[in-house]
Amino acid sequence: MMALEIRHLSPNDRDFVVRVLIQNWASTTIVTRGVAHQADELPGFVAVEGSERIGLVTYRIASGECEIISLNSLVQGKGAGTALIEAVKNVAVSAGCARICLVTTNDNTHALRFYQRRGFALVAIHRDALEQSRRLKPEIPEVGIDGIPLRDEIELEMCL
C-alpha cells in the first residue's frame, strides 16, 4: 500500500482543482450561507497517493474561524478525506481559529455521517437556504442525492 501524502495546493494543481470542482460542484463557485466563494482561488490541500491526486480540500480563514468550502475524496476508503480535514485543522489551530465550520445540504447523508464521525457537531439548519444560493449559483439542482429535494443548508462545526 502506498503512503498518502498531504500537501498544500500549488500553481501546478490549478487544472486539477478546476476539474474536480466542476465535476463535483458544477462550477468553481461554491455558495455557503449566502456567500459565493471562488473555490479555485482559495488555499487548500491535495491528497496524493503515488503519482495520483486522490483528494482535495479548500478553505478560508476569516474572523477567527476556518470554513471548509469544499472537500472531495476521489477514492473512497484511503483516508484522504480524514487526512485533508486534519491538515486544515492544523492550519486553523496555527492561525488561532476558535472553530472549523462547514456547510452541507440536507440530502448529503453520507457527508453528515462522515463529518460527525470526525468530531464535527450539527449546529444549525438553515431552512430553505438553497433558494437564495440558487440566485448566486443557478447550477444548483432542485433535487439531490437519492431524489431528495435540495432545500436546506446544514452547518457543522468542530471547536478547537
Buried (B, 14 or more C-beta within 10 A) or exposed (E): EEEBEBEEBEEEBEEBBBBBBEEEBBBBBBBBBEEBBEBBEBBBBBBBBEEEBBBBBBBBBEEEBBBBBBBBBBBEEBBBBBBBBBBBBEBBEEEEBEBBBBBBBBBBEEBBEBBEEBEBEEEBEBEEBBEEBBEBBEEBEEEBEEEEEBBBBBBBBBEB
